[in-house]
Amino acid sequence: MLRIHVSGVDLSRVRMATRPDAMWETVLSFHRLRDRRGSTVFGKWRKESRTRLNGEGRLLSAVIPPRGYFPDFLTPSGGGAGPLGFDAGTEALRDTPEERVRTELGLLPTTVPQGLGEGRTEPLGHLISTLRAYHRSAVEPYWPHIRASVEADRAIRGRALMDGGADELLATLPPMIRWRAPVLEADYPVDRELRLDGRGLLLQPSFFCRGTPVVYRDPSLPPVLVYPVTHPEAPASADPGPWLGRLVGHTRSTVLRSIGNGCTTSELARRTGVSLASASQHACVLREAGLVRTLRHGGSVLHTLTPLGAALLRGGAPLPVS
């Protein structure tokens, strides 16, 4: 079990990540690539990604074991700047001191390629190039869906924060994480104690995190809790299919715009001036068309836009990669 000790000062410094972290998603996706579980969410992604890879897995397998510890330096902290995009993340990785690279790689149960374990510049550059090639094949094509999933989670956590402050926010994290003030407990492969000591805590929702949350092994690094987002029971289709024809009309256009960054069915009814039953029906059609995703939160449901829905409102302009 993981136990994160949260003081009063830490509680006031709990914050949500503003977007997905490209380095965490890249490393965690490599775990999912070799994991047969979660086929409903990850099965199609695994099949498509494997066809695009070109040998990157051999080197990455040496530094990212199938389970357990992987080096902290692979997922650099953005500090006050928040989650890192992939280019900024790889630059931070490139600047990792040689001694730290040697120390963290030395904790791996596997033998790393010659030169990399000594922290030498050339092997580290090769690792970064391999990570970049893997990211382009397995993560970048799916970034709009990753971002939409994280934004849906942020909408839920943001509501909890507004309704009850940081206490309520921590209490609404996924079920494998339990807030028993002043300790945040989580299912974890080993026993760990993490004391925040006034540094606060960054909550980082992740599309590719699964089962249990992740923290840095080194307790001196900025505290980050990476946890899995809630995936819909049936993933939205990228192809709107025959449902798109039902979207014609001013009312549903207004409903789609009103959903924006997220709202409940009751809020949707108030924003659009329709009945609760009508708002629910419109949201259902938009969901079936692949434009809206719906997640249950307590006794209500929260609607957010999918990448397709957001692109439709922008006139087809794609979401930025990071």
N, C-alpha and C positions, 0 to 999 in steps of 0.2 A: 504494500500500500504506500501511496505517496501522501505525505502530510505537509501542507504549506501553512506555516504559522504567520498569521496576519494580525498586525497590531492596528491600533486605531489610526495611526498615521498612514499605514499601508492601505487601509480600507479607503481612505480619502484619495489615494493615488492609484486605485484600480482603474484601468482604462481599457477600452476596446480598440483593437486594431482597425485602421481605417479601410483596409483592403486586404486581399490575399497576399501572402508573402511568397514570392516566386521561388526562393531557394528552399523553403520548407516544402512547398508543393512539389518541387522537382525531386527532392530526396525521398519524401514520403510516397510519391507515385512509384518510385522504383521498388519500394516494398510491396505496393499493391500489384505491380506487374508480375511478381513471383508468387503471389498469394492467390489461391484458388477460391477463397471465400468472397462473399459480396458480389456474386455474379450478376445480380439484378442491376446493381449500380455500375460495376466496373467491367462486366463481361465484354460488352461491345468495345469499350475503350481498350481493353487488353488486346483483343483480336486485331483491331486496327493499328494500334501502336507497334505491336510486334512485327507487323509487315513492313514498317518504315525504318526499323532499327538496322544499323549496319555495324554490328560488333561492339557497340558501346557497353553492352552488359558485362563484358569480361573484366574491364578495368573497374567499373563501378561496383561489381560484386566483391571486389577485393577490399573496398573501403566502406561499403554499405552492406553489412551482413543481413541475411534474411530476417533476423529478429535480434532484439537487444540493442546494445550500444552501437552508435556510429559517431564519428568525431564531431564535436561541437563546431569546429571551424567551417564545416560544410554549410552551416546555416547561420551566417553572420547576423548579429543584431544590428538593427537600424538605429538603436538608441532613441533619442528624442525625435529623430526624423520619421519614426514609424516603420512599417514593413517595407522591405526593399524590393525594387524591381529586379529583374534578372541581371541586367547589365551592372547596376550598382552592387548587387550581391556578389557577382563574380569579381568585381574590382576589389571589394572588401576581402574576399577570399584570397586574392592574389597578394594582398598586403599582410597576410598572416605571418607573424614571426616564425622563423625556422624552428626555434626551440619548441614553440607550441605545436607546430605540425608534427615534430618528432614525438613529443610526449603523447599527444592524443592518438596518433597512429599506433604507438607502442601498446596501447590498451586493447587493440583489436585482437580477436582470437585467430585471425588469419594472417598470412604472410603478404605484405604489400609489395608492389613492384619495386625493383631495385632503384635506389635513388630517392624515391618518394618518401620512404621512411626516414631519410636523413633531412627532409625538408628542402631539398635542392630546388632551385628555381625552375629548371627545365622540366623535370617530372611533374611539378605542381602545375606548370603551364599546360602540360599534356592532359592532366586531370581536368583542368578547367575547360579545355577544348572539348573533351569527351562529355562533360556535363552540358556544355552548350549544344552539342549535337543531339544529345538525348532530349534536352528540353525542347528543342525545335521539333523533334519527332513525336514526343509523347505528351507534352504539356501545352505548348503554345497553340496548337490547333483547337484545344478545348478550353482555352482561357476564358472566353465569354461565359461558358457554363460554370466554370470554377468561380468566377467573379460573381455571377448571379446567385450561386449557392451561398457564398460568404455574405453577400449583401442581404439575403433573406434572413440569415442568422443574425446579422447585425440589427436588423429591424426588430426582431424579437427581443434581443438583449437591450436595445435602446429603449424599448417600451418599459421593460422591467426597471431600468435605471431611472427613468422619469417617474414611474409609479412609486417606487420604494427605495431609491438610492442604491448604493453599492451592495447593501445587504440583500436586497431583492434580486439584483443582477446575479450575484453569486449563487443564490438559491435556485435560479432558473437554468443553470448550466445543465448539460446532458446528464442522464441518470447515473453514469459511471463517476460523476463528480458530485460530492455532497458537502454543503456548507454547514458546518457545525461550529459556529463562532466560538473562539477565534481561530479555528483551524479549518482549512479547506482540504477535505480528504478526496482521494481519487484512487480507483483501481489502477494498479501498476505492477509490472512484472517482478519488481524487487522492492524491499522496504527502503524508503527515502524520507529524509526530513529536510525541508527547505525553509529557512528562516529569511524572511524578506528584509528585516532590520531597517524599515523605513524607506525602502527603495520602491515600494509599490509593486504592481503586477500588471503586465500586459497580457490581455486575453486575445489569443490569435485563433479564430476559427479556421478550419482547414477542410478542403474538399477531400483530400486523399488520406487524411488521418482516419484511422479506423480502430474501434474497440476500446483503446485506452488513450489518454492524453500523453503528451510528450513534454519534457522539460530538459534544459541543459544538464549535462552531468556535472559541469563545473559550477558550484554554487556562487562563485564570485562574479559570474556573468550576469548581465541585466536579466531579472526574472521574467520569463515568458512561459505561459501555459498554452500549448497548442492542443486544441481539442477538436473532435470531429463535428462537422455540421450534421444536421438532420436531413437525410435525403428523402424526397417524396417516395411513397410506396411504389408508384409507377412513374419513371422518369418521363419528363415531357419530350415529345417527339420534336426533332428538328424540322420535320416536314409537316406543315399545317394541314395538308391533305384536304378532304372535302369540307372540313369544318370551316375553312376560311370564308366560304361563300355565305355563311350565316352572320358574318361580322358587319355586313353592309348596314349602315344606318348611323344616325347622329348619336343615339343613346349609347350604343356600345363604344363608339369612339370616345365619348365623354367618360364612360366607365373606365376604359383603359387608361386615359390620362389621369383620372382621379386616383387610381391605384398608386401611381407614382412610385415613391420609395417604400410603399407598404401601407396597408390599412386592413382593418377587420371588416367583416361584412356589414356590421352596424354603421361603421364610419363611412363605408362606401355608399350605403343608402342615404346617409345625411348629406354627403358631398354632392351626390348626383340628384337628390330630390326624388328618389323612387322608393317604393316599399322595400322592406327587408327581404321578402320573398323574391321580388324582382331583382334586387341587387345580387342575391345568391344565385339566381338563374343566369344572369349575365356573366357573373364570375365563373360559373360552371362551363359556359360555352367558350369563354376566353381560355380557360384551362385546357379544355379538350382541343382547342385550336393550337395549343402549344405556346400561347402568349403570356400566360399567367401561371405561377406555381402557388400552391396553397399548402401551408403547414399549420398543424394544430398547435395552439398555445394555450394551455389551461382549458378553460371552458369555451374559448373562441377559436376562430381560424384567422390566419393572417395571410393576405394575398400580396404577392410581389410580382414584378415583371420578370419574365424569362429573357434571355438575350434576344430572341426573336421579337418579343413584345417591345423591348426597348428600341430595337433597330427599326421597327415599324413606326414608332413615334418619332424617331429621328429621321425618317425618310430613307431608311436603309443604310445609314452610316454605321460602320462597324464599331464595336467597343475597342478601345485601346488595349494592347496586350498587357501592359502593366502600368 
